[in-house]
Amino acid sequence: MIGIGLGDVVAASLAAAGACLICSIPRDFVGHLRNFPGWVMRTYGRRALVIPVLVMLVVGRLVELGVNGQIDSPAGQAMVIAAAFLALVIASAVLRFYFSDYRKSR
């Protein structure tokens, strides 16, 4: 018998929320994203340069663990959590950009 666990419900609700978020992005916002790097530097300063470096390191290590078949190891799980955290930081910056800079320009 196949059961539905709490993790399945959370994953489905996160997938639905992500799909709703992607579908609600205005078309002209994608073109406006070319202003995003400059806005990030004005808003967060030089410390914003750390995030792309961390993303490259975490994704590189995650790919390496995936290729070696060790994604289910404690190190692989830690890299998945780190990647999710960095994705959340980037998503929050894009959302802040949307509410501050993009909405003002309209």
N, C-alpha and C positions, 0 to 999 in steps of 0.2 A: 504494500500500500504506500502511496506517495502522500507525504504530508507537506503542508505549507507552514514553514517556520516564520519566526519573527524577522529573520534576516531577509527572507523572500519578500515580505510585505514592505520592509524598509527600502529594499532595492527597487521594487516596483514603483513606490511612491517617489523616490528620487529620480527615477527615469521619467516618470510622468511630469514632474516639476521641471526637469531639464528640457523636455520636449516643449512644454508650454512656454518656457523662457525663450527658447530659440525661435519659436513661431511668433513671438510677440516683438521681435526686433524689427524696427522700421528699416526699409530698404536704404534710405539715404544715410542711416547711421553707419553702415559698413563703409561708405565712402568717407565719412567724417572721421573714421578711425586713424587716418593718416596723421591727424593732429594728436593722437594719443601719446606717443613717446615724448613729445615736447611738453605736454600737459603733465605727464608723470614726473619729468625732471623739475618743472616749476613747483609742483605740489609736494613731492617727497624729497627733492634734493638729490645729492649724490648717493645717498644710501639706497636709492632705488636701483642702482646698478648691481646690487648684490643678488637680486631676485633672478635675473636671467642666468647668472653664473650658477646659482643653486639649481635652477631648472635643468641646465645642461648636465651638471654633475649627477643629479638624482635620476634623470631619464637615462643617461648613459649607463649608470650602475644597474638600473632596473632592466634595461635591455640585455645587459650582460648576464644578469641572473636568470632572465627568461630564456636566453639561448642555452645556458648551461643546465636548464631544468631545475633550478633551485629557487623558483619563485615562491614555493610553499615553505621555504626555510624561514627561520626568524629574521634573517637579514632581508629576504625578499618581502616579507610582510612589513618590515620597517620601511623599506623603500616605497612600497605601495602607499603606506600612510603618509610618508613625506611628500610623495607626488600629489596625493589628495589635498594635503595642506597647502602646498604651493599653488595648486589649481584654484583653491578657495581664495587665496590671497590675490591672485591675478583676476579672478572673477569679481571680487569685491572692488578692486581698483577700476575695472571696466564699468561696473555699475555706478561707482562714484563719478567717473568721467561722464557717463550718460546723464546723470542727474545734475551735474554742475555745468559742464562746458557745453554739451550737446543741446540740452534743453534751453539754455540761455541764447544760443545762436538761432533758434527757430523763431 
